[in-house]
Amino acid sequence: MIKTIVSEALPVGERLEIKKNIITGSKQGRRLCVVTGTHGDELEGQFVCFELARILNENQEYLSGSVEIYPALNPLGVDSISRGFPGFDLDMNRIFPGALEGHLVENTAYKIIEDLKGADMVLDIHSSNVFLNEVMQVRISEETAALLLPYARLLNVDFIWIHDAITVLRSTLAYSLNSIGTKTLVVEMGIGMRITREYGQRLVKGIFNLMRSIDMWEAPEGAEIIEEPIISTGGEVIFINADYSGVIIPSAKPSSFIKNGQELCEIVSPFEGKVLQRVFSPVDGFLFTMRTYPIVYEGSLIARIYKKDERL
């Protein structure tokens, strides 16, 4: 069943409409919401929504409860391949929980929260931007880790990053929902403006694994083999930034274990034919973020590496 949750008039006779697809099982049960498209240039979630809806439609008799799929919380951004909300120059994921009497974007954010609240679980799927490649990961704030970590481990991801960036989190969809008791997990994966089929298929398997664990999915075949993620407890995330402006020639790939002193990339000057900087890993660890866009400026993020505390 398709339901419109936001419908607002726009100039020149157009409308802003945000819709969801509600797929209801043969039995009463829990409510799972899968949302994506908050940033219009993050498209990895589109394939996940397609695969999830396709499988559910073909096997509805095994579903208990309902799965609600929101492919585009920012449909104008998706249509125009814009990260933010077009016409307002706003990052939609920095204005939640919104305001009923606010401007169009604030009012839209408010209505999204009102529609999602009360779900048993919300999965908020994001991609990276066009500059970085992120391995499949779940990001959880420290204050919600005890509650959400058991669910995050079911999602077939490579890495779970438990972090304390609370100044950013307070205005996001996930923080707003978790703060009112609606459990929400943030999934980050892939590259902006791209679809990585392997990541999408893995996450769909993870979603069905989660559904099976909370008694929403009763397909007769056995559960899929699910990857055991690396969890960032008892360790440190190392940020590596460029010292020079130039062009990156990569040497390492994300989702790999690297050694202290291993080369990550070179930063070169095409004009002079010179190597400006050879960038090396300062630690042994798991490379979970890697720069893919070749142009960098001094200070640009090149990589993130998880360094495990071996004393634990």
C-alpha positions in Angstrom: 0.0 0.0 0.0 1.4 3.4 -1.0 0.8 6.2 1.5 1.7 9.9 1.2 3.1 11.3 4.4 3.9 14.8 3.2 2.2 16.8 0.4 2.9 20.5 0.1 2.4 23.0 -2.8 5.5 24.3 -4.6 5.9 27.1 -7.1 4.7 26.6 -10.7 2.0 24.1 -9.8 4.4 21.4 -8.5 4.2 19.6 -5.2 6.6 18.1 -2.7 5.4 14.6 -1.9 7.1 12.1 0.3 5.6 8.6 0.1 6.1 5.2 1.7 5.3 1.7 0.7 3.7 -0.4 3.4 4.1 -4.1 3.0 1.9 -6.0 5.5 2.4 -9.6 6.4 -0.1 -12.5 6.9 0.1 -12.1 10.7 0.1 -9.2 13.2 3.5 -8.3 14.4 6.1 -5.6 14.7 6.8 -2.6 12.5 10.1 -2.1 10.8 10.8 1.2 8.8 13.6 1.5 6.3 14.4 5.1 5.2 16.9 6.5 2.8 17.3 9.5 0.4 17.7 12.1 3.2 20.6 13.4 1.1 19.8 13.5 -2.6 23.3 12.4 -3.7 23.3 9.3 -1.6 21.8 6.5 -3.8 23.0 3.2 -2.3 19.8 2.9 -0.3 17.7 2.9 -3.6 18.9 -0.6 -4.5 18.3 -1.8 -0.9 14.7 -0.5 -1.1 14.1 -2.2 -4.4 15.5 -5.6 -3.3 13.7 -5.5 0.0 10.3 -4.7 -1.6 10.8 -7.3 -4.3 11.6 -10.1 -1.9 8.8 -9.1 0.5 6.2 -8.9 -2.3 7.2 -12.4 -3.5 7.1 -13.9 0.0 4.5 -12.0 1.9 3.2 -15.1 3.6 6.4 -15.3 5.7 6.1 -11.8 7.0 4.6 -11.0 10.4 3.8 -7.3 11.0 4.7 -4.6 8.5 7.7 -3.3 6.7 7.5 0.4 5.7 9.9 1.5 2.9 10.7 5.2 2.4 13.0 5.5 -0.7 13.3 9.3 -0.6 12.9 11.5 2.4 14.3 14.3 0.2 12.7 13.6 -3.2 13.6 17.0 -4.6 17.3 16.3 -3.7 17.2 12.9 -5.3 15.6 14.3 -8.5 18.2 17.0 -8.8 21.2 15.0 -7.4 21.6 17.6 -4.7 22.8 16.7 -1.2 20.7 19.2 0.5 17.1 20.4 0.1 16.9 22.4 -3.2 15.9 26.0 -2.9 16.7 26.2 0.8 20.4 25.2 0.8 19.8 23.1 3.9 21.1 19.7 5.0 17.9 18.0 5.8 19.7 15.7 8.4 20.6 18.8 10.4 17.2 20.1 11.2 15.4 17.3 12.9 13.1 17.0 14.8 11.7 19.9 12.8 8.8 22.2 13.8 5.1 22.1 13.0 4.9 25.8 12.5 8.3 26.1 10.8 9.2 26.7 7.2 8.7 24.0 4.5 11.8 21.9 5.4 11.3 22.2 9.2 7.6 21.2 8.8 8.6 18.3 6.5 11.1 17.1 9.1 8.4 17.3 11.8 5.9 15.2 9.7 8.6 12.6 9.0 9.3 12.2 12.7 5.6 12.0 13.5 5.2 9.2 10.9 8.2 7.1 12.0 7.8 7.4 15.8 6.5 4.3 17.5 8.1 1.9 15.1 9.9 -1.1 16.6 13.0 -0.4 14.6 14.1 2.2 12.0 17.0 1.7 9.7 18.4 5.0 8.3 20.5 4.2 5.3 23.2 6.6 4.0 26.0 6.6 1.5 29.2 8.5 1.7 29.7 11.6 -0.4 31.4 11.6 -3.8 34.8 12.0 -2.2 35.0 9.0 0.1 34.4 5.2 -0.1 32.9 3.8 3.2 32.9 0.2 4.0 29.5 -1.2 5.3 29.1 0.2 8.8 26.6 1.0 11.5 27.2 4.2 13.4 25.9 4.4 17.0 26.3 7.1 19.6 27.9 6.1 22.9 24.7 6.9 24.8 22.6 4.4 22.7 25.3 1.7 22.3 24.1 -0.6 25.0 20.6 -0.7 23.6 21.4 -0.8 19.8 24.6 -2.8 19.6 22.9 -6.2 19.7 20.7 -5.2 16.7 23.6 -3.6 14.8 25.5 -6.9 15.0 22.8 -8.6 13.0 23.0 -6.4 9.9 25.9 -8.1 8.0 28.2 -5.1 8.1 32.0 -4.9 8.3 32.3 -2.3 11.1 30.3 -0.8 13.9 31.5 2.7 14.9 30.5 3.8 18.4 31.3 7.5 18.6 30.6 10.6 20.6 30.0 13.3 18.0 27.0 14.5 20.0 27.1 18.1 18.7 26.3 16.8 15.2 24.0 14.0 16.2 21.4 16.1 18.1 19.9 17.5 14.8 19.8 14.2 12.9 16.9 11.9 12.2 18.4 9.0 14.2 19.2 11.1 17.3 15.7 12.6 17.3 14.0 9.2 17.0 16.2 7.5 19.6 15.6 10.4 22.0 11.8 9.7 21.9 12.3 5.9 22.3 12.1 4.8 18.7 15.1 2.6 18.1 17.1 3.8 15.1 20.3 2.5 13.5 22.3 4.5 11.0 23.9 2.5 8.1 26.6 4.1 6.1 28.2 2.5 3.0 29.6 3.0 -0.4 30.1 6.2 -2.4 27.9 9.1 -3.3 26.0 9.1 -6.6 26.8 5.4 -7.0 25.1 2.0 -6.3 27.3 -0.8 -5.0 25.3 -4.0 -5.8 27.4 -6.1 -3.4 26.8 -3.8 -0.5 23.1 -3.6 -1.2 22.7 -7.4 -1.4 24.6 -7.9 1.8 22.6 -5.3 3.7 19.3 -6.9 2.5 20.5 -10.2 3.9 21.3 -8.4 7.1 17.8 -6.8 7.3 16.1 -10.2 6.9 18.5 -11.6 9.6 17.3 -8.8 11.9 13.7 -9.4 11.0 14.1 -13.1 11.8 15.6 -12.3 15.2 12.7 -10.1 16.2 10.1 -12.7 14.9 9.1 -10.8 11.8 10.3 -13.2 9.2 9.6 -17.0 9.1 10.8 -18.1 5.6 11.5 -21.9 5.7 15.1 -21.7 4.4 17.8 -21.3 7.0 19.2 -17.9 8.0 22.0 -16.4 5.8 25.6 -16.5 6.9 26.1 -13.1 8.5 29.5 -11.4 8.8 30.7 -10.7 12.4 31.5 -7.0 12.4 34.6 -5.3 13.9 33.3 -3.1 16.8 35.1 0.1 17.7 34.9 -0.5 21.5 38.3 -0.5 23.2 40.1 1.2 20.3 40.7 4.5 18.5 39.7 5.9 15.1 42.7 7.6 13.4 41.9 10.4 10.9 44.5 11.0 8.2 44.5 14.3 6.3 46.5 15.6 3.4 49.5 17.9 4.0 49.5 19.1 0.4 47.1 20.0 -2.3 47.4 17.8 -5.4 46.2 14.6 -7.0 45.9 11.3 -5.1 47.3 8.1 -6.5 45.8 5.4 -4.2 47.8 2.4 -3.0 45.4 0.9 -0.5 41.7 -0.2 -0.7 39.0 0.2 2.0 37.9 -2.8 3.9 41.5 -4.1 4.4 43.8 -4.6 7.3 46.9 -2.5 7.0 50.2 -2.3 8.7 52.0 0.5 10.4 54.1 2.2 7.7 52.1 0.8 4.8 51.6 3.3 2.0 48.0 4.5 1.5 48.5 6.9 -1.4 50.8 9.4 -3.0 49.8 13.0 -3.5 51.4 14.3 -6.7 51.7 17.4 -8.8 50.8 16.8 -12.4 52.1 20.2 -13.4 55.6 19.6 -12.0 55.8 15.8 -12.2 56.7 15.6 -8.5 55.5 13.5 -5.6 54.5 16.0 -3.0 53.7 13.5 -0.2 53.7 9.8 0.3 51.0 9.0 2.9 51.6 6.1 5.2 49.5 4.5 7.9 50.7 5.4 11.3 49.2 2.3 12.9 48.2 -1.3 12.3 44.4 -1.3 11.8 41.3 -1.7 9.7 40.9 0.8 6.8 37.2 1.6 6.8 37.2 5.0 4.9 39.4 5.8 1.9 39.4 8.9 -0.4 38.3 8.1 -3.9 37.9 11.5 -5.5 41.4 12.2 -6.8 41.7 16.0 -6.1 42.7 17.0 -2.6 43.6 20.2 -0.8 45.6 20.7 2.3 43.6 19.3 5.2 41.3 17.1 3.0 40.4 13.8 4.7 42.2 10.9 3.1 41.4 7.9 5.3 40.0 6.7 8.6 41.6 3.7 10.3 40.4 1.8 13.3 43.2 0.9 15.6 42.3 -1.8 18.1 43.7 -1.5 21.6 45.8 -4.7 21.9 46.0 -4.4 25.7 42.4 -5.4 26.0 
